[in-house]
């Protein structure tokens, strides 16, 4: 049977491990959010370019 001191030490070790795991998850979530922002920016730019191209094509067709 583990002594009170050993149990306290185990709990302290597990707390440190949990704290490290939470910090790691937060970092990963932050990186994922950054990637999401970059993708959203790229998608917005692509949609804007497509709309501009569509408008240009319509204007060129009207000119003919």
PQR file of N, CA, C, O and H, with PARSE charges and radii, in Angstrom:
ATOM      1  N   UNK A   1       0.852  -1.185   0.000 -0.4000 1.5000
ATOM      2  CA  UNK A   1       0.000   0.000   0.000 -0.0000 2.0000
ATOM      3  C   UNK A   1       0.893   1.243   0.000  0.5500 1.7000
ATOM      4  O   UNK A   1       1.901   1.302   0.704 -0.5500 1.4000
ATOM      5  N   UNK A   2       0.504   2.220  -0.794 -0.4000 1.5000
ATOM      6  CA  UNK A   2       1.291   3.444  -0.923 -0.0000 2.0000
ATOM      7  C   UNK A   2       1.077   4.333   0.296  0.5500 1.7000
ATOM      8  O   UNK A   2      -0.013   4.406   0.863 -0.5500 1.4000
ATOM      9  H   UNK A   2      -0.315   2.172  -1.366  0.4000 1.0000
ATOM     10  N   UNK A   3       2.138   4.992   0.667 -0.4000 1.5000
ATOM     11  CA  UNK A   3       2.034   5.919   1.802 -0.0000 2.0000
ATOM     12  C   UNK A   3       1.424   7.239   1.328  0.5500 1.7000
ATOM     13  O   UNK A   3       1.302   7.498   0.130 -0.5500 1.4000
ATOM     14  H   UNK A   3       3.023   4.933   0.206  0.4000 1.0000
ATOM     15  N   UNK A   4       1.052   8.047   2.289 -0.4000 1.5000
ATOM     16  CA  UNK A   4       0.449   9.346   1.966 -0.0000 2.0000
ATOM     17  C   UNK A   4       1.425  10.203   1.160  0.5500 1.7000
ATOM     18  O   UNK A   4       1.021  10.900   0.229 -0.5500 1.4000
ATOM     19  H   UNK A   4       1.151   7.837   3.262  0.4000 1.0000
ATOM     20  N   UNK A   5       2.684  10.151   1.512 -0.4000 1.5000
ATOM     21  CA  UNK A   5       3.714  10.921   0.809 -0.0000 2.0000
ATOM     22  C   UNK A   5       3.837  10.466  -0.646  0.5500 1.7000
ATOM     23  O   UNK A   5       3.949  11.289  -1.554 -0.5500 1.4000
ATOM     24  H   UNK A   5       3.012   9.585   2.269  0.4000 1.0000
ATOM     25  N   UNK A   6       3.815   9.161  -0.854 -0.4000 1.5000
ATOM     26  CA  UNK A   6       3.906   8.628  -2.214 -0.0000 2.0000
ATOM     27  C   UNK A   6       2.675   9.015  -3.038  0.5500 1.7000
ATOM     28  O   UNK A   6       2.789   9.347  -4.218 -0.5500 1.4000
ATOM     29  H   UNK A   6       3.723   8.493  -0.116  0.4000 1.0000
ATOM     30  N   UNK A   7       1.513   8.972  -2.415 -0.4000 1.5000
ATOM     31  CA  UNK A   7       0.291   9.361  -3.115 -0.0000 2.0000
ATOM     32  C   UNK A   7       0.328  10.838  -3.504  0.5500 1.7000
ATOM     33  O   UNK A   7      -0.056  11.208  -4.613 -0.5500 1.4000
ATOM     34  H   UNK A   7       1.420   8.703  -1.456  0.4000 1.0000
ATOM     35  N   UNK A   8       0.787  11.663  -2.590 -0.4000 1.5000
ATOM     36  CA  UNK A   8       0.902  13.099  -2.893 -0.0000 2.0000
ATOM     37  C   UNK A   8       1.867  13.333  -4.051  0.5500 1.7000
ATOM     38  O   UNK A   8       1.616  14.163  -4.924 -0.5500 1.4000
ATOM     39  H   UNK A   8       1.098  11.363  -1.688  0.4000 1.0000
ATOM     40  N   UNK A   9       2.961  12.599  -4.047 -0.4000 1.5000
ATOM     41  CA  UNK A   9       3.944  12.742  -5.117 -0.0000 2.0000
ATOM     42  C   UNK A   9       3.350  12.289  -6.457  0.5500 1.7000
ATOM     43  O   UNK A   9       3.570  12.939  -7.480 -0.5500 1.4000
ATOM     44  H   UNK A   9       3.165  11.925  -3.337  0.4000 1.0000
ATOM     45  N   UNK A  10       2.608  11.192  -6.458 -0.4000 1.5000
ATOM     46  CA  UNK A  10       1.957  10.720  -7.682 -0.0000 2.0000
ATOM     47  C   UNK A  10       0.959  11.747  -8.195  0.5500 1.7000
ATOM     48  O   UNK A  10       0.905  12.026  -9.393 -0.5500 1.4000
ATOM     49  H   UNK A  10       2.430  10.664  -5.628  0.4000 1.0000
ATOM     50  N   UNK A  11       0.177  12.303  -7.293 -0.4000 1.5000
ATOM     51  CA  UNK A  11      -0.815  13.316  -7.683 -0.0000 2.0000
ATOM     52  C   UNK A  11      -0.123  14.546  -8.260  0.5500 1.7000
ATOM     53  O   UNK A  11      -0.575  15.105  -9.259 -0.5500 1.4000
ATOM     54  H   UNK A  11       0.222  12.077  -6.320  0.4000 1.0000
ATOM     55  N   UNK A  12       0.959  14.962  -7.639 -0.4000 1.5000
ATOM     56  CA  UNK A  12       1.702  16.126  -8.138 -0.0000 2.0000
ATOM     57  C   UNK A  12       2.260  15.848  -9.532  0.5500 1.7000
ATOM     58  O   UNK A  12       2.232  16.722 -10.399 -0.5500 1.4000
ATOM     59  H   UNK A  12       1.326  14.508  -6.827  0.4000 1.0000
ATOM     60  N   UNK A  13       2.761  14.648  -9.744 -0.4000 1.5000
ATOM     61  CA  UNK A  13       3.297  14.270 -11.056 -0.0000 2.0000
ATOM     62  C   UNK A  13       2.181  14.273 -12.102  0.5500 1.7000
ATOM     63  O   UNK A  13       2.366  14.778 -13.209 -0.5500 1.4000
ATOM     64  H   UNK A  13       2.784  13.939  -9.039  0.4000 1.0000
ATOM     65  N   UNK A  14       1.034  13.713 -11.751 -0.4000 1.5000
ATOM     66  CA  UNK A  14      -0.092  13.672 -12.688 -0.0000 2.0000
ATOM     67  C   UNK A  14      -0.601  15.079 -12.994  0.5500 1.7000
ATOM     68  O   UNK A  14      -0.985  15.363 -14.129 -0.5500 1.4000
ATOM     69  H   UNK A  14       0.884  13.303 -10.851  0.4000 1.0000
ATOM     70  N   UNK A  15      -0.607  15.947 -12.010 -0.4000 1.5000
ATOM     71  CA  UNK A  15      -1.016  17.341 -12.241 -0.0000 2.0000
ATOM     72  C   UNK A  15      -0.075  18.017 -13.240  0.5500 1.7000
ATOM     73  O   UNK A  15      -0.526  18.722 -14.143 -0.5500 1.4000
ATOM     74  H   UNK A  15      -0.294  15.716 -11.089  0.4000 1.0000
ATOM     75  N   UNK A  16       1.219  17.803 -13.077 -0.4000 1.5000
ATOM     76  CA  UNK A  16       2.193  18.384 -14.010 -0.0000 2.0000
ATOM     77  C   UNK A  16       1.961  17.850 -15.422  0.5500 1.7000
ATOM     78  O   UNK A  16       1.991  18.605 -16.395 -0.5500 1.4000
ATOM     79  H   UNK A  16       1.585  17.230 -12.343  0.4000 1.0000
ATOM     80  N   UNK A  17       1.730  16.538 -15.522 -0.4000 1.5000
ATOM     81  CA  UNK A  17       1.494  15.933 -16.830 -0.0000 2.0000
ATOM     82  C   UNK A  17       0.218  16.502 -17.468  0.5500 1.7000
ATOM     83  O   UNK A  17       0.195  16.786 -18.665 -0.5500 1.4000
ATOM     84  H   UNK A  17       1.706  15.925 -14.732  0.4000 1.0000
ATOM     85  N   UNK A  18      -0.828  16.664 -16.677 -0.4000 1.5000
ATOM     86  CA  UNK A  18      -2.070  17.238 -17.189 -0.0000 2.0000
ATOM     87  C   UNK A  18      -1.874  18.689 -17.611  0.5500 1.7000
ATOM     88  O   UNK A  18      -2.396  19.119 -18.640 -0.5500 1.4000
ATOM     89  H   UNK A  18      -0.810  16.433 -15.705  0.4000 1.0000
ATOM     90  N   UNK A  19      -1.128  19.435 -16.822 -0.4000 1.5000
ATOM     91  CA  UNK A  19      -0.847  20.833 -17.162 -0.0000 2.0000
ATOM     92  C   UNK A  19      -0.090  20.913 -18.477  0.5500 1.7000
ATOM     93  O   UNK A  19      -0.397  21.756 -19.320 -0.5500 1.4000
ATOM     94  H   UNK A  19      -0.704  19.086 -15.986  0.4000 1.0000
ATOM     95  N   UNK A  20       0.891  20.049 -18.657 -0.4000 1.5000
ATOM     96  CA  UNK A  20       1.649  20.019 -19.910 -0.0000 2.0000
ATOM     97  C   UNK A  20       0.757  19.631 -21.087  0.5500 1.7000
ATOM     98  O   UNK A  20       0.870  20.202 -22.171 -0.5500 1.4000
ATOM     99  H   UNK A  20       1.141  19.364 -17.972  0.4000 1.0000
ATOM    100  N   UNK A  21      -0.125  18.662 -20.872 -0.4000 1.5000
ATOM    101  CA  UNK A  21      -1.030  18.224 -21.938 -0.0000 2.0000
ATOM    102  C   UNK A  21      -1.983  19.344 -22.343  0.5500 1.7000
ATOM    103  O   UNK A  21      -2.234  19.554 -23.530 -0.5500 1.4000
ATOM    104  H   UNK A  21      -0.216  18.198 -19.991  0.4000 1.0000
ATOM    105  N   UNK A  22      -2.506  20.056 -21.364 -0.4000 1.5000
ATOM    106  CA  UNK A  22      -3.408  21.179 -21.662 -0.0000 2.0000
ATOM    107  C   UNK A  22      -2.664  22.272 -22.427  0.5500 1.7000
ATOM    108  O   UNK A  22      -3.204  22.837 -23.378 -0.5500 1.4000
ATOM    109  H   UNK A  22      -2.302  19.886 -20.400  0.4000 1.0000
ATOM    110  N   UNK A  23      -1.455  22.568 -22.028 -0.4000 1.5000
ATOM    111  CA  UNK A  23      -0.653  23.583 -22.726 -0.0000 2.0000
ATOM    112  C   UNK A  23      -0.395  23.159 -24.165  0.5500 1.7000
ATOM    113  O   UNK A  23      -0.462  23.980 -25.080 -0.5500 1.4000
ATOM    114  H   UNK A  23      -1.016  22.109 -21.256  0.4000 1.0000
ATOM    115  N   UNK A  24      -0.108  21.902 -24.361 -0.4000 1.5000
ATOM    116  CA  UNK A  24       0.134  21.379 -25.701 -0.0000 2.0000
ATOM    117  C   UNK A  24      -1.126  21.482 -26.564  0.5500 1.7000
ATOM    118  O   UNK A  24      -1.059  21.882 -27.726 -0.5500 1.4000
ATOM    119  H   UNK A  24      -0.054  21.235 -23.618  0.4000 1.0000
ATOM    120  N   UNK A  25      -2.263  21.123 -25.993 -0.4000 1.5000
ATOM    121  CA  UNK A  25      -3.528  21.214 -26.733 -0.0000 2.0000
ATOM    122  C   UNK A  25      -3.854  22.657 -27.095  0.5500 1.7000
ATOM    123  O   UNK A  25      -4.320  22.930 -28.202 -0.5500 1.4000
ATOM    124  H   UNK A  25      -2.318  20.798 -25.049  0.4000 1.0000
ATOM    125  N   UNK A  26      -3.616  23.573 -26.178 -0.4000 1.5000
ATOM    126  CA  UNK A  26      -3.873  24.987 -26.460 -0.0000 2.0000
ATOM    127  C   UNK A  26      -3.000  25.474 -27.607  0.5500 1.7000
ATOM    128  O   UNK A  26      -3.459  26.218 -28.475 -0.5500 1.4000
ATOM    129  H   UNK A  26      -3.238  23.352 -25.279  0.4000 1.0000
ATOM    130  N   UNK A  27      -1.753  25.055 -27.605 -0.4000 1.5000
ATOM    131  CA  UNK A  27      -0.835  25.455 -28.680 -0.0000 2.0000
ATOM    132  C   UNK A  27      -1.318  24.895 -30.017  0.5500 1.7000
ATOM    133  O   UNK A  27      -1.327  25.607 -31.020 -0.5500 1.4000
ATOM    134  H   UNK A  27      -1.381  24.452 -26.900  0.4000 1.0000
ATOM    135  N   UNK A  28      -1.717  23.627 -30.035 -0.4000 1.5000
ATOM    136  CA  UNK A  28      -2.217  23.012 -31.264 -0.0000 2.0000
ATOM    137  C   UNK A  28      -3.477  23.708 -31.747  0.5500 1.7000
ATOM    138  O   UNK A  28      -3.642  23.920 -32.948 -0.5500 1.4000
ATOM    139  H   UNK A  28      -1.709  23.048 -29.219  0.4000 1.0000
ATOM    140  N   UNK A  29      -4.372  24.068 -30.830 -0.4000 1.5000
ATOM    141  CA  UNK A  29      -5.586  24.775 -31.215 -0.0000 2.0000
ATOM    142  C   UNK A  29      -5.259  26.142 -31.808  0.5500 1.7000
ATOM    143  O   UNK A  29      -5.892  26.576 -32.771 -0.5500 1.4000
ATOM    144  H   UNK A  29      -4.239  23.895 -29.854  0.4000 1.0000
ATOM    145  N   UNK A  30      -4.283  26.808 -31.236 -0.4000 1.5000
ATOM    146  CA  UNK A  30      -3.849  28.098 -31.765 -0.0000 2.0000
ATOM    147  C   UNK A  30      -3.298  27.965 -33.175  0.5500 1.7000
ATOM    148  O   UNK A  30      -3.585  28.795 -34.037 -0.5500 1.4000
ATOM    149  H   UNK A  30      -3.770  26.456 -30.454  0.4000 1.0000
ATOM    150  N   UNK A  31      -2.512  26.933 -33.411 -0.4000 1.5000
ATOM    151  CA  UNK A  31      -1.954  26.701 -34.744 -0.0000 2.0000
ATOM    152  C   UNK A  31      -3.063  26.375 -35.735  0.5500 1.7000
ATOM    153  O   UNK A  31      -3.036  26.837 -36.876 -0.5500 1.4000
ATOM    154  H   UNK A  31      -2.279  26.259 -32.710  0.4000 1.0000
ATOM    155  N   UNK A  32      -4.037  25.582 -35.303 -0.4000 1.5000
ATOM    156  CA  UNK A  32      -5.156  25.238 -36.171 -0.0000 2.0000
ATOM    157  C   UNK A  32      -5.971  26.473 -36.509  0.5500 1.7000
ATOM    158  O   UNK A  32      -6.419  26.632 -37.644 -0.5500 1.4000
ATOM    159  H   UNK A  32      -4.060  25.207 -34.377  0.4000 1.0000
ATOM    160  N   UNK A  33      -6.163  27.339 -35.541 -0.4000 1.5000
ATOM    161  CA  UNK A  33      -6.908  28.580 -35.786 -0.0000 2.0000
ATOM    162  C   UNK A  33      -6.171  29.462 -36.787  0.5500 1.7000
ATOM    163  O   UNK A  33      -6.795  30.076 -37.652 -0.5500 1.4000
ATOM    164  H   UNK A  33      -5.799  27.210 -34.619  0.4000 1.0000
ATOM    165  N   UNK A  34      -4.844  29.526 -36.672 -0.4000 1.5000
ATOM    166  CA  UNK A  34      -4.053  30.316 -37.625 -0.0000 2.0000
ATOM    167  C   UNK A  34      -4.186  29.761 -39.037  0.5500 1.7000
ATOM    168  O   UNK A  34      -4.327  30.517 -39.998 -0.5500 1.4000
ATOM    169  H   UNK A  34      -4.337  29.027 -35.970  0.4000 1.0000
ATOM    170  N   UNK A  35      -4.139  28.430 -39.157 -0.4000 1.5000
ATOM    171  CA  UNK A  35      -4.305  27.813 -40.479 -0.0000 2.0000
ATOM    172  C   UNK A  35      -5.685  28.116 -41.035  0.5500 1.7000
ATOM    173  O   UNK A  35      -5.828  28.378 -42.230 -0.5500 1.4000
ATOM    174  H   UNK A  35      -4.024  27.816 -38.376  0.4000 1.0000
ATOM    175  N   UNK A  36      -6.698  28.085 -40.187 -0.4000 1.5000
ATOM    176  CA  UNK A  36      -8.058  28.395 -40.607 -0.0000 2.0000
ATOM    177  C   UNK A  36      -8.181  29.825 -41.114  0.5500 1.7000
ATOM    178  O   UNK A  36      -8.858  30.085 -42.108 -0.5500 1.4000
ATOM    179  H   UNK A  36      -6.582  27.872 -39.217  0.4000 1.0000
ATOM    180  N   UNK A  37      -7.525  30.746 -40.424 -0.4000 1.5000
ATOM    181  CA  UNK A  37      -7.550  32.150 -40.863 -0.0000 2.0000
ATOM    182  C   UNK A  37      -6.898  32.300 -42.232  0.5500 1.7000
ATOM    183  O   UNK A  37      -7.404  33.019 -43.094 -0.5500 1.4000
ATOM    184  H   UNK A  37      -6.975  30.534 -39.616  0.4000 1.0000
ATOM    185  N   UNK A  38      -5.774  31.618 -42.427 -0.4000 1.5000
ATOM    186  CA  UNK A  38      -5.072  31.697 -43.707 -0.0000 2.0000
ATOM    187  C   UNK A  38      -5.934  31.116 -44.827  0.5500 1.7000
ATOM    188  O   UNK A  38      -5.997  31.680 -45.920 -0.5500 1.4000
ATOM    189  H   UNK A  38      -5.363  31.034 -41.726  0.4000 1.0000
ATOM    190  N   UNK A  39      -6.595  29.993 -44.558 -0.4000 1.5000
ATOM    191  CA  UNK A  39      -7.460  29.387 -45.562 -0.0000 2.0000
ATOM    192  C   UNK A  39      -8.644  30.290 -45.882  0.5500 1.7000
ATOM    193  O   UNK A  39      -9.031  30.421 -47.044 -0.5500 1.4000
ATOM    194  H   UNK A  39      -6.544  29.535 -43.671  0.4000 1.0000
ATOM    195  N   UNK A  40      -9.217  30.909 -44.863 -0.4000 1.5000
ATOM    196  CA  UNK A  40     -10.348  31.815 -45.086 -0.0000 2.0000
ATOM    197  C   UNK A  40      -9.920  33.017 -45.922  0.5500 1.7000
ATOM    198  O   UNK A  40     -10.666  33.469 -46.790 -0.5500 1.4000
ATOM    199  H   UNK A  40      -8.902  30.803 -43.920  0.4000 1.0000
ATOM    200  N   UNK A  41      -8.741  33.527 -45.666 -0.4000 1.5000
ATOM    201  CA  UNK A  41      -8.221  34.653 -46.445 -0.0000 2.0000
ATOM    202  C   UNK A  41      -8.016  34.242 -47.899  0.5500 1.7000
ATOM    203  O   UNK A  41      -8.380  34.979 -48.815 -0.5500 1.4000
ATOM    204  H   UNK A  41      -8.134  33.160 -44.960  0.4000 1.0000
ATOM    205  N   UNK A  42      -7.439  33.076 -48.106 -0.4000 1.5000
ATOM    206  CA  UNK A  42      -7.214  32.588 -49.467 -0.0000 2.0000
ATOM    207  C   UNK A  42      -8.536  32.345 -50.182  0.5500 1.7000
ATOM    208  O   UNK A  42      -8.670  32.672 -51.362 -0.5500 1.4000
ATOM    209  H   UNK A  42      -7.143  32.476 -47.362  0.4000 1.0000
ATOM    210  N   UNK A  43      -9.512  31.777 -49.486 -0.4000 1.5000
ATOM    211  CA  UNK A  43     -10.823  31.530 -50.093 -0.0000 2.0000
ATOM    212  C   UNK A  43     -11.503  32.844 -50.456  0.5500 1.7000
ATOM    213  O   UNK A  43     -12.115  32.950 -51.519 -0.5500 1.4000
ATOM    214  H   UNK A  43      -9.404  31.511 -48.528  0.4000 1.0000
ATOM    215  N   UNK A  44     -11.403  33.832 -49.599 -0.4000 1.5000
ATOM    216  CA  UNK A  44     -11.987  35.146 -49.881 -0.0000 2.0000
ATOM    217  C   UNK A  44     -11.334  35.804 -51.078  0.5500 1.7000
ATOM    218  O   UNK A  44     -12.017  36.393 -51.916 -0.5500 1.4000
ATOM    219  H   UNK A  44     -10.906  33.746 -48.736  0.4000 1.0000
ATOM    220  N   UNK A  45     -10.028  35.710 -51.165 -0.4000 1.5000
ATOM    221  CA  UNK A  45      -9.304  36.286 -52.297 -0.0000 2.0000
ATOM    222  C   UNK A  45      -9.686  35.576 -53.591  0.5500 1.7000
ATOM    223  O   UNK A  45      -9.858  36.215 -54.629 -0.5500 1.4000
ATOM    224  H   UNK A  45      -9.473  35.231 -50.485  0.4000 1.0000
ATOM    225  N   UNK A  46      -9.816  34.267 -53.528 -0.4000 1.5000
ATOM    226  CA  UNK A  46     -10.209  33.496 -54.709 -0.0000 2.0000
ATOM    227  C   UNK A  46     -11.611  33.869 -55.157  0.5500 1.7000
ATOM    228  O   UNK A  46     -11.856  34.057 -56.349 -0.5500 1.4000
ATOM    229  H   UNK A  46      -9.676  33.748 -52.685  0.4000 1.0000
ATOM    230  N   UNK A  47     -12.531  33.976 -54.208 -0.4000 1.5000
ATOM    231  CA  UNK A  47     -13.903  34.365 -54.549 -0.0000 2.0000
ATOM    232  C   UNK A  47     -13.946  35.769 -55.138  0.5500 1.7000
ATOM    233  O   UNK A  47     -14.681  36.022 -56.093 -0.5500 1.4000
ATOM    234  H   UNK A  47     -12.332  33.823 -53.240  0.4000 1.0000
ATOM    235  N   UNK A  48     -13.175  36.668 -54.583 -0.4000 1.5000
ATOM    236  CA  UNK A  48     -13.112  38.036 -55.109 -0.0000 2.0000
ATOM    237  C   UNK A  48     -12.567  38.063 -56.530  0.5500 1.7000
ATOM    238  O   UNK A  48     -13.090  38.774 -57.389 -0.5500 1.4000
ATOM    239  H   UNK A  48     -12.578  36.463 -53.807  0.4000 1.0000
ATOM    240  N   UNK A  49     -11.516  37.287 -56.775 -0.4000 1.5000
ATOM    241  CA  UNK A  49     -10.932  37.224 -58.117 -0.0000 2.0000
ATOM    242  C   UNK A  49     -11.922  36.612 -59.101  0.5500 1.7000
ATOM    243  O   UNK A  49     -12.023  37.072 -60.239 -0.5500 1.4000
ATOM    244  H   UNK A  49     -11.091  36.710 -56.077  0.4000 1.0000
ATOM    245  N   UNK A  50     -12.645  35.595 -58.687 -0.4000 1.5000
ATOM    246  CA  UNK A  50     -13.636  34.967 -59.564 -0.0000 2.0000
ATOM    247  C   UNK A  50     -14.752  35.953 -59.898  0.5500 1.7000
ATOM    248  O   UNK A  50     -15.193  36.024 -61.045 -0.5500 1.4000
ATOM    249  H   UNK A  50     -12.563  35.221 -57.763  0.4000 1.0000
ATOM    250  N   UNK A  51     -15.203  36.702 -58.918 -0.4000 1.5000
ATOM    251  CA  UNK A  51     -16.251  37.699 -59.151 -0.0000 2.0000
ATOM    252  C   UNK A  51     -15.761  38.788 -60.098  0.5500 1.7000
ATOM    253  O   UNK A  51     -16.499  39.215 -60.986 -0.5500 1.4000
ATOM    254  H   UNK A  51     -14.845  36.644 -57.986  0.4000 1.0000
ATOM    255  N   UNK A  52     -14.529  39.238 -59.915 -0.4000 1.5000
ATOM    256  CA  UNK A  52     -13.964  40.256 -60.797 -0.0000 2.0000
ATOM    257  C   UNK A  52     -13.850  39.727 -62.227  0.5500 1.7000
ATOM    258  O   UNK A  52     -14.153  40.445 -63.180 -0.5500 1.4000
ATOM    259  H   UNK A  52     -13.930  38.891 -59.193  0.4000 1.0000
ATOM    260  N   UNK A  53     -13.420  38.491 -62.379 -0.4000 1.5000
ATOM    261  CA  UNK A  53     -13.302  37.883 -63.703 -0.0000 2.0000
ATOM    262  C   UNK A  53     -14.672  37.742 -64.360  0.5500 1.7000
ATOM    263  O   UNK A  53     -14.822  38.019 -65.550 -0.5500 1.4000
ATOM    264  H   UNK A  53     -13.173  37.908 -61.605  0.4000 1.0000
ATOM    265  N   UNK A  54     -15.659  37.319 -63.599 -0.4000 1.5000
ATOM    266  CA  UNK A  54     -17.019  37.172 -64.120 -0.0000 2.0000
ATOM    267  C   UNK A  54     -17.555  38.524 -64.601  0.5500 1.7000
ATOM    268  O   UNK A  54     -18.165  38.614 -65.666 -0.5500 1.4000
ATOM    269  H   UNK A  54     -15.537  37.095 -62.633  0.4000 1.0000
ATOM    270  N   UNK A  55     -17.324  39.558 -63.817 -0.4000 1.5000
ATOM    271  CA  UNK A  55     -17.766  40.909 -64.183 -0.0000 2.0000
ATOM    272  C   UNK A  55     -17.056  41.370 -65.452  0.5500 1.7000
ATOM    273  O   UNK A  55     -17.683  41.951 -66.338 -0.5500 1.4000
ATOM    274  H   UNK A  55     -16.828  39.485 -62.951  0.4000 1.0000
ATOM    275  N   UNK A  56     -15.759  41.117 -65.543 -0.4000 1.5000
ATOM    276  CA  UNK A  56     -14.994  41.498 -66.723 -0.0000 2.0000
ATOM    277  C   UNK A  56     -15.523  40.789 -67.964  0.5500 1.7000
ATOM    278  O   UNK A  56     -15.674  41.408 -69.017 -0.5500 1.4000
ATOM    279  H   UNK A  56     -15.249  40.645 -64.824  0.4000 1.0000
ATOM    280  N   UNK A  57     -15.798  39.519 -67.847 -0.4000 1.5000
ATOM    281  CA  UNK A  57     -16.324  38.752 -68.989 -0.0000 2.0000
ATOM    282  C   UNK A  57     -17.670  39.322 -69.427  0.5500 1.7000
ATOM    283  O   UNK A  57     -17.910  39.467 -70.626 -0.5500 1.4000
ATOM    284  H   UNK A  57     -15.675  39.016 -66.992  0.4000 1.0000
ATOM    285  N   UNK A  58     -18.542  39.645 -68.496 -0.4000 1.5000
ATOM    286  CA  UNK A  58     -19.856  40.225 -68.839 -0.0000 2.0000
ATOM    287  C   UNK A  58     -19.672  41.570 -69.550  0.5500 1.7000
ATOM    288  O   UNK A  58     -20.364  41.850 -70.529 -0.5500 1.4000
ATOM    289  H   UNK A  58     -18.348  39.527 -67.522  0.4000 1.0000
ATOM    290  N   UNK A  59     -18.752  42.399 -69.069 -0.4000 1.5000
ATOM    291  CA  UNK A  59     -18.516  43.707 -69.694 -0.0000 2.0000
ATOM    292  C   UNK A  59     -17.962  43.539 -71.108  0.5500 1.7000
ATOM    293  O   UNK A  59     -18.330  44.282 -72.018 -0.5500 1.4000
ATOM    294  H   UNK A  59     -18.190  42.172 -68.273  0.4000 1.0000
ATOM    295  N   UNK A  60     -17.082  42.565 -71.286 -0.4000 1.5000
ATOM    296  CA  UNK A  60     -16.511  42.325 -72.618 -0.0000 2.0000
ATOM    297  C   UNK A  60     -17.584  41.814 -73.579  0.5500 1.7000
ATOM    298  O   UNK A  60     -17.585  42.185 -74.753 -0.5500 1.4000
ATOM    299  H   UNK A  60     -16.783  41.961 -70.547  0.4000 1.0000
ATOM    300  N   UNK A  61     -18.490  40.976 -73.101 -0.4000 1.5000
ATOM    301  CA  UNK A  61     -19.573  40.446 -73.947 -0.0000 2.0000
ATOM    302  C   UNK A  61     -20.512  41.560 -74.367  0.5500 1.7000
ATOM    303  O   UNK A  61     -20.980  41.570 -75.505 -0.5500 1.4000
ATOM    304  H   UNK A  61     -18.489  40.674 -72.147  0.4000 1.0000
ATOM    305  N   UNK A  62     -20.797  42.496 -73.476 -0.4000 1.5000
ATOM    306  CA  UNK A  62     -21.685  43.625 -73.787 -0.0000 2.0000
ATOM    307  C   UNK A  62     -21.043  44.550 -74.822  0.5500 1.7000
ATOM    308  O   UNK A  62     -21.735  45.160 -75.638 -0.5500 1.4000
ATOM    309  H   UNK A  62     -20.417  42.488 -72.551  0.4000 1.0000
ATOM    310  N   UNK A  63     -19.724  44.644 -74.779 -0.4000 1.5000
ATOM    311  CA  UNK A  63     -19.018  45.528 -75.693 -0.0000 2.0000
ATOM    312  C   UNK A  63     -19.089  44.994 -77.130  0.5500 1.7000
ATOM    313  O   UNK A  63     -18.996  45.767 -78.084 -0.5500 1.4000
ATOM    314  H   UNK A  63     -19.162  44.148 -74.117  0.4000 1.0000
ATOM    315  N   UNK A  64     -19.253  43.670 -77.285 -0.4000 1.5000
ATOM    316  CA  UNK A  64     -19.323  43.085 -78.652 -0.0000 2.0000
ATOM    317  C   UNK A  64     -20.608  43.315 -79.328  0.5500 1.7000
ATOM    318  O   UNK A  64     -20.794  42.881 -80.465 -0.5500 1.4000
ATOM    319  H   UNK A  64     -19.328  43.042 -76.511  0.4000 1.0000
TER
END
